[in-house]
Amino acid sequence: MSFPFDASEEQQTSLKLQRITAERTFNGSVVLLQEEIYVNLDFTMPYLWLPGDICDHIASHFRLRYDNATELYVVDDETHTDLVARNPSFTFSFGNSAGLGDTVNIDLSYAALDLQASWPIYNETKNYFPIRRAANASQYTIGRALMQEAYVIVDYERRNFSLHQAAFPAPNAQKIVAISARDGQIHEKEDSLSKGSIAGIATGSVVFAALLVTLITLLVRRRWLLTKSQSMSSVEEVSISEKKEETSELAEASAKREQLMSSEVLELQWSNEVEIDGKASAAKLLMLVVPVAPTSRALSASALDSR
């Protein structure tokens, strides 16, 4: 039988849990759940989240101890040994209506619910029973503890699912059943691409190649321009350095030339007769060595001429 999807997108695989019974408990055969509840199937949860009174009712028949710190139902060593020897069984009945005639029964052994918790929950390994007290009706969940003995088939096209008892067939035995399409036809996937797809792929490839070539060209040109700019800068630096050296040499030569020109030997000769002690005598000779500046050379010469 199949169950319709729930209206909530987060809990689509929800259904009614109508009854839970157990065999070979410490009190014999008992009914653990009599009034149906609406539960969600969630494989990500390891526990069975049930109403608090149902959890306490189960604990009373299996001598479980509730740990307030971890909120787990712990099984002490002695009780665990007795339960393993008794090997109680459980039956979970799911259905769409309140009647038990139209139900799916999932049977579990005690081994499927015999779990252990260790660090970081407990420092030492402890046995526990995987039932948890739900805070409200929206938290009622059947988790992986039940799914070890069952499996779910989900048909998203028809928006329904079904729950089945795990068969555990012999190794390598397979029975694969196909789920047909809603219209009853099998739609085979086309092996080849359409002409439009091929044209689109070709156009995209050409555009991509053109962009790639353009990008490579821009990168190469940029690198060439950078290298050229660096070369021109080096040449300009060398030229400036050479010009500075030439200017320095010219300045030094000019300074030496001016220094030579500023020193002159002036030889002035004249003869004049003077009378000394009543005798005529000729005076001759005046040699003058004067360092003068170029600008004052003309002035000195004119002064001498005036004498």
C-alpha positions in Angstrom: 0.0 0.0 0.0 1.1 3.6 -0.6 0.8 6.7 1.4 0.3 10.2 -0.1 2.9 12.9 0.4 2.3 15.3 3.3 1.4 18.9 2.4 4.6 20.0 4.2 7.6 20.0 1.9 9.9 19.3 4.9 7.9 16.2 6.0 6.6 14.6 2.8 7.1 11.1 4.1 4.7 11.3 7.0 2.1 8.7 7.9 0.0 7.3 10.8 1.6 5.0 13.4 -1.5 3.1 14.6 -0.1 0.5 17.0 3.1 -0.8 18.7 3.1 -4.3 20.3 5.8 -6.3 21.9 6.4 -10.0 22.7 8.5 -11.7 25.4 8.9 -8.6 27.6 9.3 -8.9 31.3 5.5 -8.7 31.5 4.8 -11.0 28.5 3.0 -9.7 25.4 1.9 -6.1 25.8 0.5 -3.2 23.7 2.9 -0.3 23.9 0.9 2.2 21.7 -2.9 2.0 21.4 -3.9 5.4 20.0 -2.5 6.3 16.6 -0.1 9.2 16.2 1.1 11.0 13.0 4.9 10.5 12.6 7.5 11.5 10.0 10.1 9.1 8.6 13.5 10.6 8.9 16.6 8.6 8.1 18.9 11.3 9.5 17.6 10.7 13.1 18.9 7.7 15.0 16.1 7.6 17.5 12.3 7.0 17.8 10.8 10.2 19.0 7.5 9.3 20.7 5.1 10.9 23.2 6.6 11.0 26.7 4.0 8.8 28.3 4.5 6.1 25.6 8.3 6.2 26.3 7.7 5.7 30.0 5.2 2.9 29.3 7.9 1.1 27.2 10.5 1.7 29.9 8.3 0.0 32.5 8.1 -3.2 30.5 11.8 -3.4 29.7 13.2 -2.0 33.0 14.8 1.0 31.4 16.2 3.9 33.4 15.8 7.4 32.2 19.0 9.6 32.4 18.0 13.2 32.9 21.5 14.5 32.0 21.5 12.8 28.5 17.7 12.3 28.1 18.4 8.7 27.1 16.8 5.5 28.4 19.8 3.5 29.7 19.9 -0.3 30.1 22.0 -1.6 33.0 24.3 -4.6 32.5 22.0 -7.1 34.3 18.9 -6.0 32.5 20.8 -6.1 29.2 21.8 -9.7 29.8 18.2 -10.7 30.5 16.9 -8.9 27.5 19.4 -10.5 25.2 18.4 -13.9 26.6 14.6 -13.2 26.1 15.1 -11.6 22.7 11.8 -9.7 22.7 10.3 -8.6 19.4 8.3 -5.5 18.3 5.7 -4.8 15.7 5.0 -1.3 14.4 1.7 -1.0 12.4 1.3 1.9 9.9 -1.9 2.8 8.0 -4.0 5.5 6.4 -7.1 4.9 8.6 -7.9 4.0 12.1 -8.8 0.4 11.2 -6.1 -2.3 11.6 -7.2 -4.2 8.4 -5.4 -1.8 6.0 -2.0 -1.6 7.6 1.7 -2.3 7.0 3.5 -4.2 9.8 7.2 -3.8 10.4 8.7 -6.4 12.8 11.9 -5.7 14.8 14.0 -7.9 17.0 15.6 -6.6 20.2 19.0 -6.7 18.4 17.8 -3.8 16.1 17.1 -1.7 19.2 20.1 -2.8 21.3 22.4 0.2 20.9 25.5 1.6 22.8 26.6 5.2 23.7 30.1 6.2 24.5 32.2 9.4 24.5 31.3 12.3 24.3 27.9 11.3 25.8 29.4 8.9 28.4 33.0 8.3 29.5 32.3 4.6 29.5 30.3 2.7 27.0 26.7 2.1 28.1 23.7 0.3 26.6 20.6 2.3 25.8 17.2 1.9 24.1 16.7 4.3 21.2 13.5 6.1 22.3 13.3 9.8 23.0 10.7 12.0 24.6 9.2 14.3 22.0 8.5 17.9 23.0 5.3 18.1 20.9 3.4 16.3 18.2 5.4 17.9 15.4 8.5 16.1 16.7 7.1 12.6 16.4 9.7 10.8 14.2 10.6 7.3 13.3 14.4 7.3 12.6 17.1 4.8 11.6 16.4 2.5 14.5 13.3 1.2 12.6 14.8 1.6 9.1 17.3 -1.2 9.9 14.5 -3.6 9.3 12.5 -1.7 6.7 12.9 0.3 3.5 10.9 3.1 1.7 10.0 3.5 -2.0 9.3 7.1 -3.0 7.5 8.0 -6.2 7.9 11.7 -6.7 6.0 11.8 -10.0 2.9 10.4 -8.3 3.7 12.1 -5.0 3.4 9.0 -2.8 5.6 6.5 -1.0 5.4 3.0 0.4 6.9 1.3 3.4 8.1 -2.4 3.3 9.6 -5.0 5.6 13.3 -5.7 4.7 13.5 -9.2 3.2 17.3 -9.9 3.7 17.6 -12.2 0.7 20.5 -14.5 0.2 23.8 -12.8 -0.9 23.8 -11.6 -4.5 20.1 -12.3 -5.0 18.4 -9.3 -6.7 14.9 -8.5 -7.7 14.7 -5.1 -9.4 11.2 -3.7 -10.1 10.9 -0.7 -12.4 8.6 2.2 -11.5 6.9 3.1 -14.8 6.2 6.7 -15.8 2.8 8.2 -14.9 1.5 7.9 -18.5 2.6 4.3 -18.7 5.2 4.9 -21.3 8.9 4.6 -21.1 10.6 7.7 -22.4 14.0 6.8 -23.8 16.7 9.5 -23.7 18.0 10.6 -27.1 21.5 9.5 -27.7 22.4 12.2 -30.2 22.3 16.0 -29.8 19.8 18.0 -31.8 20.9 20.3 -34.6 20.2 23.4 -32.5 22.4 22.0 -29.7 25.2 21.3 -32.1 24.9 24.8 -33.6 25.0 26.3 -30.2 28.0 24.4 -29.1 29.8 25.3 -32.3 29.0 29.0 -32.0 30.1 29.0 -28.4 33.4 27.3 -29.2 34.2 29.9 -31.9 33.4 32.8 -29.6 35.5 31.3 -26.9 38.4 30.7 -29.2 38.1 34.3 -30.5 38.1 35.7 -27.0 41.1 33.6 -26.0 43.1 34.8 -29.1 42.2 38.4 -28.3 43.3 38.0 -24.7 46.6 36.4 -25.6 47.3 39.2 -28.2 46.6 41.9 -25.6 48.8 40.3 -23.1 51.7 39.9 -25.6 51.3 43.5 -26.8 51.3 44.8 -23.3 54.4 42.9 -22.4 56.1 44.2 -25.6 55.2 47.9 -24.8 56.5 47.5 -21.3 59.8 46.1 -22.5 60.1 48.9 -25.1 59.4 51.6 -22.5 62.1 50.1 -20.2 64.6 50.1 -23.0 63.9 53.8 -23.9 64.3 54.8 -20.3 67.7 53.1 -20.1 68.9 54.9 -23.3 67.7 58.3 -22.0 69.5 57.8 -18.8 72.8 56.9 -20.6 72.4 60.0 -22.9 71.8 62.3 -20.0 74.8 60.9 -18.2 77.0 61.4 -21.3 75.8 65.0 -21.7 76.6 65.7 -18.1 80.1 64.5 -18.6 80.6 66.5 -21.7 79.3 69.7 -20.0 81.6 69.1 -17.1 84.6 68.7 -19.4 83.7 71.8 -21.4 83.3 73.8 -18.2 86.7 72.6 -16.9 88.4 73.5 -20.2 86.8 76.9 -20.3 88.0 77.6 -16.8 91.5 76.7 -17.7 91.5 78.8 -20.8 90.2 81.8 -18.9 92.9 81.3 -16.2 95.6 81.4 -18.9 94.1 84.4 -20.6 93.8 86.3 -17.4 97.6 86.2 -16.9 99.6 88.5 -19.3 103.1 89.7 -19.6 103.1 93.3 -20.5 106.3 94.7 -21.7 106.3 98.4 -21.9 109.3 100.2 -23.4 109.8 103.8 -23.9 112.8 106.1 -24.0 112.9 109.5 -22.6 115.7 111.9 -21.8 116.0 113.3 -18.4 118.4 115.6 -17.0 120.4 114.3 -14.1 123.0 116.5 -12.5 123.0 118.6 -15.6 123.5 115.7 -17.9 121.2 114.3 -20.4 120.5 110.6 -19.7 118.3 108.1 -21.4 116.0 106.0 -19.4 114.7 102.8 -20.8 113.0 99.7 -19.4 109.9 98.9 -17.7 108.8 95.3 -17.6 105.7 94.6 -15.8 104.0 91.3 -15.2 100.5 91.8 -14.1 97.7 89.2 -13.7 94.6 90.9 -14.8 91.1 89.9 -15.4 89.9 89.8 -19.0 87.4 92.6 -18.4 90.0 94.9 -17.0 92.7 94.3 -19.7 91.5 97.1 -21.9 91.4 99.5 -19.0 95.0 98.7 -18.0 96.2 99.2 -21.5 94.5 102.5 -22.0 95.9 103.7 -18.7 99.4 102.8 -19.8 98.9 104.6 -23.1 97.9 107.7 -21.3 101.2 107.7 -19.4 
